[in-house]
Amino acid sequence: MLTVVLILNGLIGLGCLLVAWQLWRLKGQLAHTADTLTAVERKVHRVLYPAPKYISMGQSGTHHLRQSLKDKELQLQRIQQMMKLLSLGRIFWQRVFFLSQASKSGKRRIRNR
């Protein structure tokens, strides 16, 4: 009976030793993982820390570009209006010239439509 108790006690001791060894290895792996995550966090912080400043700068630049685009669109509309007026003036002067030429020659030309 004493032999069985000693053998069982030895097996339980070996089992506890195995569990302790596995826990010690897990502790080392967790420590390594924690160190890696800490290093990654530092690098991410270093990269992302100035991000709000750059986002603000980008928003400001976008705002200025949109304002500039609105100004350019207004200029384009004015130029298009001037081109339409010049085109109408050209058509008007061509008709006046055509009528004056027709009245000088005494003939009226008929335009084909």
MOUR-V372269 format. One record per helix or strand of 2 or more residues. SS is the DSSP state (hx for helix, st for strand). FROM is the first residue (numbers start at 1). LEN is the number of residues. If there is no record, write none. Layout:
ss | from | len
SS | FROM | LEN
SS | FROM | LEN
This chain:
ss | from | len
hx | 2 | 47
hx | 51 | 55
